[in-house]
Amino acid sequence: MVEIKYKGLSEEQVVESRAKFGENVLTPPVRKPWWRLLLEKFNDPIIRILTIAAVIAIAVGAVNGHYLEGVGIIVAIFLATFMSFINEYRAGKEFDILNQVNEENPVKVIRNGGVTSIPKKDVVVGDIVIVDRGDEIPSDGVLLESVSLSVNESSLTGEPIAQKSYDSSLDQGNNTYPINRVYKGTAVVEGHGIYETTSVGDSTEIGKTARESTLQVDIQTPLTKQLNRLSDFIGSIAFLLAILIFVLLVVADVAKGTSGLSSNQQFILVSLVVAAVVALMKFWLPSLNFLVKAFGAKRGIPDIFAKPKINSYLLSFLLGLAVVVVAIPIAFAKGIDLADSANWFSVDFISKLLNYFMVSMTLIVVAVPEGLAMSVTLSLAYSMRKMTADNNLVRKLQATETMGAVTVVCTDKTGTLTQNRMAVLESSFSAVDDISENSLNAELIKYSMAVNSTAHLDFTEKSPAVIGNPTDAALLLWLNNQGINYQSIRNDFTIEQQLPFSSEKKYMLTVGKAGSLNKRILLVKGAPEVVISMCEVDDILQAKLTGLLESYQQKSLRTIAFAYRFLDHEVVNENEKPSNLNFIGVVGIADPVRLDAAEAVAQCHRAGVDVKMLTGDNIVTATSIGKQVNILSGNAEANVISGPDFEALSEDEARRMANQLKIMYRARPSDKMRLVRLLQENGQVVAVTGDGTNDAPSLNRADVGLAMGSGTQVAKEASDIILLDDSFSSIVNAIRWGRTLYGNIQKFLFFQLTINLLAVVIVLTGPFTGITLPLTVTQMLWVNLIMDTFAALALATEQPHAGVLNKPPRSPKEFIVTPSIFKGILLASASFLIILLGMLIFFGRDGNVSSYELTLFFNLFVMLQFWNLFNSRSLGDYSSALKGLFHNKGFITIAFVILLGQVVIIQWGGEIFRTVPLSLSDWVKIFVASSLVLWIPEAYRFFKRISLKKVR
């Protein structure tokens, strides 16, 4: 058992403390209850208007017994709205994982006399916590030890850098946030420390003052904003078309003489229609203005509602009322007696007007693709859940879609391309044959490995578990395998100064007093060329070391050198490079390449994604690993450069080098940052991996920052996605899901916009075929339910297909409705329109269309969309629409629900849906005939696949 200075809590004490002081979690903000979220779904003014109109229709229809359709409209509105609420509520539950993840971050604590790692939420009052550079402080506490400890307290106090010390006598009167106290939610910038927890959860300072700091999910991604703009554009057109259709239906009714209105009634009708249009100006004027600007006009139509002195809706109503006021004297001048009931409308005509109005409003509901937002939400939630299962923890939702457009991945080597299971395989120490001996050199080696380190070993299991830096831990494991207690050596050493390893300096430094030697020592370990440059080395030793290092590097070993110098009373300047050191020795550490790394890199290449390796290792090790994982092929050493050499390039030279570069060795965070910037300036979409505090700027700068699960909390906070297993294969999975997410939304758009366009044209052209209302309000609401809810559910959960990684990335500037998708929408809509309009013209040839014929028309309309839903699955490639169908049980279930719902509506919809039951023969004919919508494109895709195979 490793002896340790602090014993920490026992398991019994942990249970007692948790029972007394609670868990280390902040109470989440109060959420809106589900019923309030449901009511908010009715905030859409169009839904409100349609509901009010339906209620009026029921009241008016009750006079002549025709009220069932109005009831059906209200039921359909509530059903569609409730389904929409259920889907979004479920998606919101998926996103709750983002609020919980932060509580699972590992924390180093001392319990039962040993160092171990626990989730942050499990820290209790009394726990002894160890924090290092880059760690988030998990709880409030009092420092027991500290070495050069600096903490970023800006999240709590506004102080970016606060110096901390266990020595409270150094405090300069800061009683609010004493120098010897640390606080939950702050981050260690430099140094390390050990503290005892005094407060957890809501009792901490941040729990008292910043409960709202709990992470909240904002699903307004760039793609969502793009789709919202598309919805606004379509909605604006739909709103203006709805007004046009209403006027057209009324005019057509009057012109055909079927309205039975006298000239006096026609004047009143025109006046009321004009007044209604003016009263609704608050709704259609912004739409018209939006369209004018969307088509490139620099100035829109003056908006009288922009800064009204009274409520804008009231102003709009008053303007409509003004039209009525003006029309009244004109009516008297024309000799119209407004008090005479004969000059007003019959109940039947009012019902007809209401029906026309509801058809117009319903057209807006159908035409506006409200399902787009739901589709994005569902797709994001589904993709995020699947990505988490593939070890990609999504922190920022826009990263999910951006990964699908990534063109370059800048990856670390250690842990990402390699297994991060480091072990010392080779060692060479001057004048030491057996490290277990008590010679001076042997003692210096032990101090160099045990003290000049920030790692720990957890001995709670049979095999020691690594906590902290894997390279440091490999040295501790090597000591342990030699039977040496590293903690005893630490306990014998009093640390005065410590400068952690950084990729800029390439070395770590510790100053302190060794008890067994009774001397102050400066210990240094790091990259051999850096450490050797600090030492007094003769030519013979230099030649020996050069050969030794080359032999290690040829074996792809990471090399670490050690040196020391005894000190008197001098203070080491941490900003100056040490000199006049005595060389101790060097070790070679193996880190095997991940078995799946080469294939994962090859997959990236097939997907058109370039992979660049940025490592702190030397050129020999870097190129050896690069060749093993397919990043470097043949004699491509011209694409290899060191960090310092890259820094020395001019901007133009570096910009040219950025695209062709494959490996950067001895890379520093500043080199990584510059490379990312230049790649982005070259038009690349860049994903970057990082695990250290110094990687935070490049993780922030990248289009997608990928932090290692084993990395520092600072790196994780700067990232967009956390690779839980640190593996490069997880990056490939993220690209696959990013492309699938985008593709699924495109499939939904293809399906929905086809129906949007078709429904608008059918309703608009219906009166010219002799059929005033080819589709009723309830029928259109059913179609809308299929589009917005069922289709979103079916297509959002499509799995990645094999070809998703066999094509180049999309351009991030590409509009989601690509020219090919737009052509597909036009082709499908035109094909369906020809069939359906032909059917209407044929039915209306004698001027009398039966309910049976209108039922056939409605059934064919829906069944065409039913089969087109299957077609949507193959959008983007030439694979069969039926491929992998049975692996998506959700799609099959939804297709069955749509078909079952259609059967119920047709056979038993009656007056509510204006349908009559069809015979089995009718069903078979429509089912088979409409299925040609699937089989004809399937045949085309089949022959296209054959032709592509011949080309290959």
JOKA-V912735 format. One record per pair of residues at least 12 apart in sequence whose ideal C-beta (glycine too) atoms are under 10 Angstrom apart, sorted by the first residue. I is the first residue (numbers start at 1). J is the second residue. Records with the same first field share a line. If there is no record, write none. Layout:
I=J  J
//
This chain:
1=112  113  114  459  485  487
2=113  114  115  456  457  458  459  464  476  480  485  486  487  488  490  491
3=113  114  485  487  488  490  491
4=110  112  113  114  115  128  456  459  487  488  490  491
5=110  113  128  144  145  194  487  490  491
6=109  110  111  113  115  128  130  144  145  194  196
7=110  111  112  113  114  128
8=109  110  111  112  113  114  115  116  126  127  128  129  196
9=109  110  111  112  124  125  126  127  128  196  197
10=111  112  113
11=111  112
13=111  112  124  125  126  127
14=109  111  112  118  122  123  124  125  126  127
15=124
16=124  125  126
17=123  124  125  126  127  197  200
18=122  123  124  125  126  200
19=124
20=124  125  126
21=124  125  126  197  198  199  200  201  203
22=124  125  199  200  201  202  203
23=103  121  122  123  124  200  201  202
24=103  107  118  119  120  121  122  123  124  125  127  138  139  140  184  197  199  200  201  202  203  204  207
25=100  102  103  120  121  122  123  200  201  202  207  214
26=99  102  103  121  184  185  200  201  202  204  206  207  210  211  212  213  214
27=201  202  207  211  214
28=96  99  100  211  212  214  215  216
29=99  211  212  213  214  216
30=211
31=92  96
34=85  86  89
35=85
37=85  88  89  92
38=78  81  82  84  85  86  89
39=81  85
40=85
41=78  80  81  82  83  84  85  88
42=77  78  81  85
44=81  364  365  368  370
45=282  283  313
46=235  238  239  242  283  361  362  364  365  368  370
47=77  78  80  81  361  364  365  370
48=77  361
49=280  283  357  358  360  361  364
50=73  74  76  77  357  358  360  361  362  364  365  777  781
51=73  74  77  78  81  361
52=361
53=70  73  354  355  357  358  360  361  362  777
54=67  69  70  71  72  73  74  75  76  77  354  358  361  362  777  778
55=70  71  73  74
56=70  350  351  354  357  358
57=69  70  71  73  74  350  351  353  354  355  357  358  777
58=70  71  73  74  354
59=354
60=347  348  350  351  353  354  355
61=347  348  350  351  354  355
62=347
63=347  348  350  351
64=346  347  348  351
65=911
66=347  348  351  355  911
67=351  911
68=778  910  911  912  913
69=351  355  358  776  777  778  910  911  912  913  914
70=351  354  355  358  777  778  912
71=778  911  912
72=776  777  778  779  781  782  905  909  910  911  912  913  914
73=358  361  362  776  777  778  780  781  912
74=778  781
75=778  781  912
76=362  365  777  778  779  780  781  782  784  785  912  913
77=362  365  777  778  781  784  785
79=781  782  785  789
80=365  370  781  782  784  785  786  787  788  789
81=785  789
82=789
83=374  785  788  789  790  792  793
84=370  371  373  374  785  788  789  792
86=789  793
87=371  374  375  377  378  381  788  789  790  792  793  796
88=219  373  374  377  378  381
90=377  378  381  793
91=219  374  376  377  378  379  380  381  382  384  796
92=217  219  377  381
93=381
94=217  377  378  380  381  382  383  384  385  388
95=216  217  218  219  377  380  381  384  385  394  397
96=217
97=217  381  384  385  388  393  394
98=215  216  217  384  393  394  395  396  397
99=214  215  216  217
100=121  215
101=215  388  393  394  395  716  722  724
102=120  121  136  185  214  215  395  713  716  717
103=119  120  121  122  138
104=119  120  121  122  393
105=119  120  121  135  136  138  709  713  716  722
106=118  119  120  135  138  467  709  710  713
107=119  120  121  122  123  127  129  130  131  135  136  137  138  139  713
108=128  129  130  131  132  135  138  192  194  454  455  456  458  467  468
109=122  123  124  127  128  129  130  138  139  194  197  467
110=127  128  129  130  194  196  456
111=124  127  128  460
112=460
113=459
114=456  457  458  459  460  487
115=128  130  455  456  457  458  459  460  465  467  468  487
116=456  457  458  459  460  461  465  467
117=130  456  458  460  465  466  467  468
118=138
119=138
120=136  137  138  139  184  200  713
121=138  200  201
122=138  200
123=138  139  141  184  197  200  201
124=139  197  200  201
125=139  140  141  196  197  198  199  200  201  203
126=141  196  197  198  200
127=139  141  195  196  197  198  200
128=141  144  145  194  195  196  197
129=141  144  182  193  194  195  196  197
130=145  192  193  194  195  454  456  467  468
131=143  146  149  151  164  182  186  187  188  191  192  193  194  195  713
132=147  149  188  190  191  192  193  454  455  456  467  468  469  500  693  712
133=148  149  150  187  188  189  190  191  192  454  498  500  501  502  692  693  694  712  714
134=187  188  189  190  500  691  692  693  694  695  696  711  712  713  714  715  716  717
135=151  186  187  188  192  193  468  693  712  713  714
136=152  155  184  185  186  187  188  712  713  714  716  717
137=151  152  153  156  164  182  183  184  185  186  187  188  193  195  197  204  206  713
138=182  184  185  197  200  204  713
139=182  183  184  185  195  196  197  198  199  200  201  203  204  207
140=181  182  183  184  185  186  195  197  198  199  200  201  203  204  205  206  207
141=180  181  182  183  184  193  194  195  196  197  198  199  200  204
142=166  168  178  180  181  182  195  196  197  198
143=164  165  166  167  168  178  179  180  181  182  193  194  195  196
144=166  180  193  194  195  196
145=165  166  192  193  194  195  495
146=163  164  165  166  167  179  180  182  191  192  193  194  195  495
147=165  166  190  191  192  193  194  454  495  496  497  498  499  500  510  511  512
148=163  164  165  190  191  192  193  495  496  497  498  499  500  574
149=162  163  164  165  166  179  182  188  189  190  191  192  193  194  195  498
150=162  163  164  187  188  189  190  191
151=163  164  177  182  183  186  187  188  189  190  191  193
152=186  187  188  189  190  714
153=177  182  183  185  186  187  189  205
154=186  187
155=183  184  185  186  187  206  210  213
156=177  183  184  185  186  204  205  206  209  210  213
157=174  176  177  183  186  205
159=174  177  186
160=189
161=189  190
162=174  177  179  182  183  186  189
163=179  189  190  191
164=177  178  179  180  181  182  186  188  190  191  193  195
165=178  179  180  191  193
166=179  180  193  194  195
167=179  180
168=180  181
176=205
177=205
180=195
181=195  198  199  205
182=195  197  198
183=199  204  205  206
184=197  199  200  201  203  204  205  206  207  210
185=204  205  206  207  210  213
186=205  206
187=693  712  713  714  717
188=693  712  713  714
189=693  714
190=498  499  500  574  693
191=454  497  498  499  500
192=454  468  495  498  500
215=395
217=380  384  396  397
218=396  397  398
219=373  376  377  380  381  397  398
220=373  376  397  398
221=376  377  380  396  397  398  399  400  401  402
222=397  398  401  402  812
223=372  376  379  380  397  398  400  401  402  404  741  742  745  816
224=372  373  376  377  380  397  398  401  745
225=398
226=372  376  401  815  816  817
227=369  372  373  375  376  745  748  749  816  817
228=372  373  376
229=290  294
230=369  372  749  753  815  816  817
231=368  369  370  371  372  373
232=286  287  290  291  294  368
233=287  290  291  294  295
234=364  367  368  369  372  752  753  756  757  760
235=287  290  364  367  368  369  370
236=284  286  287  288  289  290  291  292  293  294  368
237=287  288  290  291  294  364  367  368  756  760
238=287  360  363  364  365  366  367  368  369  756  759  760
239=280  283  284  285  286  287  288  290  291  360  361  363  364  367  368
240=284  287  288  291  364
241=360  363  364  367  760  761  763  764
242=280  283  284  287  357  359  360  361  362  363  364  365  367  760  763
243=273  276  277  280  283  284  287  288  360  364
244=360  764
245=356  359  360  363  364  760  763  764  766  767
246=273  276  277  353  356  357  358  359  360  361  363
247=270  273  274  276  277  356  360
248=356  360  763  764  766  767  768  772
249=352  353  355  356  357  359  360  763  766  767  772  773
250=269  270  273  352  353  356  357
251=269  270  273  767
252=356  766  767  768  770  772
253=269  349  352  353  356  767  772
254=266  269  270
255=767
256=767  770  772
258=352  772
259=345  346  348  349  352  353
260=345  346  348  349
261=345  346  349
262=336  342  343
263=334  336
264=331  334  335  336  337  338  340  342  343  344
265=336  342  343  344  345  346  349
267=327  330  331  334  336  343
268=327  331  336  338  343  344  345
269=345  349  353
270=327
271=323  324  326  327  328  330  331
272=320  323  324  327  345  353
273=323  353
274=320  323  324  326  327
275=317  319  320  321  322  323  324  325  326  327
276=320  323  324  353  357
277=320  323
278=316  317  318  319  320  321  322  323  324
279=313  316  317  318  319  320  321  322  323  324
280=316  317  319  320
281=304  305  312  315  316  317  319  320
282=304  305  308  311  312  313  314  315  316  317  319  320
283=313  316  364
284=316
285=300  301  302  303  304  305  316
286=300  301  303  305  306  312
287=364
288=300  301  303
289=301  302  303  305  306
304=316  319
331=343
352=772  773
354=777
355=772  773  776  777
356=772  773
357=777
358=776  777  778  780  781
359=763  766  772  773  775  776  777  780
360=763  777
361=777
362=759  763  775  776  777  778  779  780  781  783  784
363=756  759  760  762  763  764  775  777  780  784
364=760
365=777  780  781  783  784  788
366=752  755  756  758  759  760  763  775  777  779  780  781  783  784  787  788
367=753  755  756  757  759  760  763  780  784
368=756  784  788
369=748  749  752  753  755  756  784  787  788  792
370=752  784  787  788  789  792
371=748  749  751  752  784  785  786  787  788  789  790  791  792  793  795  796
372=745  748  749  752  753  788  792  816
373=788  792
374=748  788  789  791  792  793  796
375=744  745  747  748  749  751  752  788  789  791  792  793  795  796
376=397  401  741  744  745  748  792  796
377=397  792  796
378=744  745  748  792  793  794  795  796  797
379=400  401  737  740  741  742  743  744  745  747  748  792  795  796  797  798
380=394  397  398  400  401  741  745  796
381=397  796  797
382=737  740  741  744  793  796  797  798  799  890
383=397  400  401  403  404  734  736  737  738  740  741  742  744  796  797  800
384=397  399  400  721  737  741
386=733  736  737  740  741  797  799  800
387=399  400  403  721  730  733  734  736  737  738  741
388=722  724
389=733
390=723  724  725  727  729  730  732  733  734  736  737
391=709  722  723  724  725  726  727  729  730  731  733  734
392=706  721  722  723  724  725  727  730  731  733  734  735  737  738
393=707  709  716  719  721  722  723  724  730
394=720  721  722  734  737
395=705  707  716  717  718  719  720  721  722
396=704  705  719  720  721
397=720
398=703  704  720
399=687  702  703  704  705  706  719  720  721  734  738
400=704  720  721  734  737  738  740  741  742
401=704  737  738  739  741  742  745  812  816
402=685  686  687  702  703  704  720  721  734  738  742  812
403=685  687  703  704  706  720  721  731  733  734  735  736  737  738  739  741  742  809
404=685  734  735  736  737  738  739  740  741  742  743  804  809  810  812
405=685  687  703  704  735  738  739  742  809  810  811  812  813  814
406=604  607  608  609  610  684  685  686  687  702  703  704  731  734  735  738  739  809  812
407=607  608  609  610  679  682  683  684  685  686  687  703  808  809  810  811  812
408=604  609  610  611  612  658  659  661  675  676  679  680  682  684  685  686  687  688  702  703  809
409=601  604  609  610  611  612  613  686  687  688  689  702  704  706  728  731  732  734  735
410=610  611  612  613  614  661  664  667  672  675  676  679  684  686  687  688  689  690  698  702  706
411=597  601  604  611  612  613  614  615  629  631  687  688  689  690  706  728  731
412=613  614  615  616  667  672  688  689  690  691  692  695  706  708  711  726  728
413=558  591  593  597  613  614  615  616  617  621  622  625  626  629  631  663  665  667  689  728
414=470  471  558  591  615  616  617  625  691  708  710  726
415=470  591  594  689  691  708  709  710  711  723  725  726  727  728
416=594  597  600  613  615  629  689  690  691  706  708  723  725  726  727  728  729  730  731
417=591  593  594  597  598  600  601  611  613  615  625  626  628  629  631  689  726  727  728
418=470  556  558  590  591  592  593  594  597  615  625  628  629  726  727  728
419=470  590  591  592  593  594  595  597  726  727
420=466  470  471  591  592  594  691  708  710  725  726  727
421=466  470  474  590  591  592  594
422=466  469  470  471  472  473  474  475  477  478  557  558  589  590  591  592
423=470  473  474  477  478  481  589  590  591  592
424=449  471  474  475  477  478  479  481  557  558  560  587  588  589  590
425=474  478  552  555  557  587  588  589  590
426=548  551  552  555  557  559  586  587  588  589  590
427=445  478  552  560  585  586  587  588  589
428=544  545  548  549  551  552  561  585  586  587  588
429=441  442  444  445  448  562  583  584  585  586  587
430=445  541  544  582  583  584  585  586
431=584  585
432=444  445  584  585
434=482
435=449  478  479  482  483  484  585
436=479  482  483  484
438=516
440=517  519
441=564  582  584  585
442=484
443=489  492  514  516  517  521
444=514  517  521  523  562  563  564  566  582  584  585
445=475  479  484  562  564  584  585  587
446=479  482  484  485  486  488  489  492  493  514  516
447=489  490  492  493  510  512  514  516  517  521  523  562  564  584
448=475  489  508  510  521  523  524  525  560  561  562  563  564  584  585
449=472  474  475  476  478  479  482  484  486  489  523  525  560  562  584  587
450=472  475  476  479  484  485  486  487  488  489  490  491  492  493  523
451=486  489  490  492  493  494  495  498  510  512  514  521  523
452=472  475  493  495  498  499  501  507  508  509  510  511  512  521  522  523  524  525  526  562  564
453=468  469  471  472  473  475  476  479  486  490  498  500  501  508  510  523  525
454=467  468  469  472  473  498  500  501  508  510
455=467  468  469  470  471  472  473  474  475  476  477  486
456=468  469  472  473  476  486  487  490
457=473  476  477  479  480  486  487
459=480  487
463=477
464=476  477  480  481
466=710
468=710
469=500  501  508  691  692  710
470=558  589  591  710
471=501  508  525  558  560  587  589  591
472=501  508  525  560
474=558  560  587  589  590  591
475=525  560  562  587  589
476=490
478=587  589
489=514  515  516
491=515
492=513  514  515  516  517
493=510  512  513  514  515  516  517  521  523
494=512  513  514  515  520
495=510  511  512  513  523
496=510  511  512  513  520  522  567  571  572
497=509  510  511  512  522  571  572  573  574
498=510  511  512  523  574
499=511  524  572  574  575  578
500=692  693
501=525  526  527  560  616  692
502=526  616  668  669  692  693  694
503=527  614  615  616  643  666  667  668  669  670  671  672  692  694  695
504=616  643  668  669  670  671  694
505=526  527  530  574  577  668
506=526  527  528  529  530  531  616  643  666  668
507=524  525  526  527  530  531  533  534  560  561  563  577  578
508=523  524  525  526  560
509=522  523  524  525  526  572  574  577  578
510=522  523  524  525  564  572
511=523  524  565  567  570  571  572  574  578
512=567
513=567
514=564  566
517=566
519=566  567  568
520=565  566  567  568  569  570  572
521=564  565  566  567
522=534  563  564  565  566  567  570  572  578  580  581  582
523=562  563  564  565  578  581  584
524=561  562  563  564  565  577  578  581  584
525=560  561  562  563  564  584  586  587
526=559  560  561  562  563  616
527=558  559  560  561  616  617  618  666
528=545  546  548  549  552  553  559  560  561  562  583  586  587  618
529=545  546  549  559  561  618  666
530=561  563  577  666
531=559  560  561  562  563  578  581  583  584  586
532=545  546  549  561  563  581  583  586
533=577  578  579  581
534=561  563  565  577  578  579  580  581  582  583
535=561  563  564  565  578  579  580  581  582  583  584
536=563  565  579  580  581  582  583
537=563  581  582  583
541=583
542=583
545=559  561  583  585  586
548=585  586  588
549=561  586  588  618  620
550=618  620
551=588
552=586  587  588  589  590  618  620  621
553=588  617  618  619  620  621  622  623  624
554=620  621  624
555=588  590  620  621  624
556=588  590  591  592  593  617  620  621  622  623  624  625  627  628
557=587  588  589  590  591  617  620  621  624
558=587  588  589  590  591  615  616  617  618  621  625
559=586  587  588  589  617  618  620  621
560=585  586  587  588  589
561=583  584  585  586  587
562=581  582  583  584  585  586  587
563=578  580  581  582  583  584  585
564=578  581  582  583  584
565=578  579  580  581  582
566=582
588=621
591=617  621  625
592=628
593=624  625  628  629
594=628  629  725  726  727  728  729
595=729
596=629  727  728  729  732
597=625  628  629  630  631  727  728  729
598=627  628  629  630  631  728
599=629  630  728  729  732
600=629  630  727  728  729  730  731  732  733
601=613  626  628  629  630  631  728  729  731  732
602=629  630  732
603=630  728  729  731  732  733  735  736  805  806
604=630  631  728  731  732  735  805
605=630  631  633  805
606=805  806  807  808
607=732  735  736  739  804  805  806  807  808  809
608=805  806  807  808  809  810
609=685  687  731  732  735  805  808  809
610=631  659  660  661  662  679  684  686
611=626  629  630  631  662  663  687  728  731  732
612=626  631  639  658  659  660  661  662  663  664  667  672  675  679  686  688
613=625  626  629  631  632  640  661  662  663  664  665  667  689  728
614=643  646  661  663  664  665  666  667  668  669  671  672  675  676  688  689  690  695  698
615=643  663  664  665  666  667
616=643  664  665  666  667  668  692
617=663  665  666  667
618=642  665  666
619=637  640  641  642  663  665  666
620=665
621=665
622=640  642  662  663  664  665  666  667
623=636  637  640  662  663  665
625=663  665
626=639  640  662  663  665
627=663
629=728
631=662  663
632=662  663
633=662
636=660  662  663
637=662  663
638=657  660  661  662
639=657  659  660  661  662  663  664
640=661  662  663  664  665
641=654  657  660  661  662  663  664  665  666  667  671  675
642=663  664  665  666  667  668  671
643=664  665  666  667  668  669  670  671  672  674  675
644=666  667  668  671
645=657  664  665  666  671
646=658  661  664  666  667  668  670  671  672  674  675  678
647=667  668  670  671  674
649=674  678
651=674  678  681
654=671  674  675  677  678
655=677  678  679  681  682
656=678  682
657=675  678
658=674  675  676  677  678  679  680  681  682  684  686
659=678  679  682  683  684
661=675  678  679
668=694
669=690  692  693  694  695  696  697  698  699
670=694  697  698
671=698
672=688  689  690  694  695  697  698  699  701  702
673=688  694  695  697  698  699  700  701  702
674=698  701
675=688  698
676=688  697  698  699  700  701  702  703  705
677=698  701  702
679=702  703
680=701  702  703
683=811  812  813
684=703  809  812
685=702  703  704  809  810  811  812
686=698  701  702  703  704  705
687=699  702  703  704  705  706  720  721  731  734  735  738
688=700  701  702  703  704  705  706  707  719  720
689=702  704  705  706  707  708  711  715  719  721  723  726  728  731
690=702  705  706  707  708  711  712  714  715  716  718  719
691=706  707  708  709  710  711  712  715  716  719  723  726
692=707  708  711  712  714  715
693=711  712  713  714  715  718
694=712  714  715
695=707  708  711  712  714  715  718  719
696=711  712  714  715  716  717  718  719
697=718
698=715  718
699=711  714  715  716  717  718  719  720
700=717  718  719  720
701=718
702=718  719  720
703=720  812
704=719  720  721  731  734  735  738
705=718  719  720  721  722
706=719  720  721  722  723  726  728  730  731  734
707=719  720  721  722  723  726
708=722  723  724  725  726  727
709=722  723  724  725  726  727  730
710=722  723  724  725  726
711=723  726
720=734
721=734  738
732=805
733=800
735=800  804  805  809
736=799  800  801  804  805
737=799  800  804
738=800  804  809  810
739=800  801  804  805  807  809  810  876
740=798  799  800  801  804
741=796  798  800
742=804  810  814  816  876
743=795  798  800  801  804  810  875  876  877
744=792  794  795  796  797  798  799  800  872  873  875  876
745=792  795  796  816
746=795  810  816  817  818  820  821  872  875  876
747=791  794  795  796  798  821  869  871  872  873  874  875  876
748=787  788  791  792  793  794  795  796  798  869  872  875
749=795  816  817  818  821  822  825  872  875
750=795  817  820  821  822  824  825  828  868  871  872  875  876
751=786  787  791  792  794  795  825  828  865  868  869  870  871  872  873  875
752=784  786  787  788  791  792  795  825  865  872
753=787  817  821  822  824  825  826  828  829
754=787  824  825  826  827  828  829  830  831  832  864  865  868  871  872
755=783  784  786  787  788  791  825  828  829  832  861  862  864  865  868  869
756=784  787  825  829
757=825  826  828  829  830  832  833
758=783  825  828  829  830  831  832  833  836  861  864  865  868
759=774  775  779  780  783  784  787  829  861  865
760=829
761=829  830  832  833  836  837
762=774  775  780  832  833  836  837  840  857  861
763=775  780
765=833  836  837  840  841
766=837  840  844
768=837  840  841  844
769=836  837  838  839  840  841  842  843  844  845  849
770=840  841  843  844  845  846  847  848  849
771=840  841  843  844  847  849  853  854  857
772=849
773=854  914
774=836  837  839  840  843  844  849  854  857  858  861
775=836  854  857  858  861  862  914
776=854  858  909  912  913  914  915
777=913  914
778=905  909  911  912  913  914  915
779=854  855  857  858  861  862  905  909  912  913  914  915
780=858  861
781=913
782=858  862  898  901  902  905  909  913
783=858  861  862  865
785=898  901
786=862  865  866  869  894  897  898  901  902
787=865  869
789=894
790=869  893  894  895  897  898  901
791=865  868  869  872  894  898
792=894
793=890  891  893  894  897
794=869  870  872  873  888  890  891  892  893  894  895  897  898
795=869  872  873  875  888  890  891  894
796=890  891
797=888  889  890  891  894
798=872  873  875  884  887  888  890  891
799=884  887  888  891
800=884
801=873  874  876  877  879  883  884
802=877  879  883  884
803=876  877  878  879
804=876  877
806=877
807=876  877
818=876
820=875  876
821=875  876
824=871  872  875  937
827=937
828=864  865  868  871  872  933  937
829=868
831=864  868  932  933  936
832=860  861  864  865  868  930  933
835=860  861  864  929  930  932  933
836=857  860  861  864
839=853  856  857  860  861
840=853  854  857
842=857
843=856  857
850=916
851=910  911  914  915  916
852=915  916  917  918  922
853=916
854=914  915  916
855=905  906  907  909  913  914  915  916  917  918  922
856=906  915  916  918  922  925  926
858=902  905  906  909  913  914  915
859=902  903  905  906  915  918  922  923  926  927  930
860=925  926  929  930
861=930
862=898  899  901  902  905  906  926  930
863=898  899  902  923  926  927  928  929  930  931  933
864=926  929  930  931  932  933  934
865=898  902  930  933
866=895  898  899  902  927  930  931  933  934
867=881  895  927  930  931  932  933  934  935  937
868=881  930  933  934  937
869=881  891  894  895  898  934
870=882  885  891  895  931  933  934  937  938
871=933  934  936  937  938  941
873=885  888  891
874=934  937  938  941
877=941  944  945  948
878=937  940  941  942  943  944  945  946  947  948
879=941  945
880=937  938  941  942  945
881=934  935  937  938  941
882=934  938
883=941
899=927
902=923
903=918  923
906=918  922  923  926
907=923
//
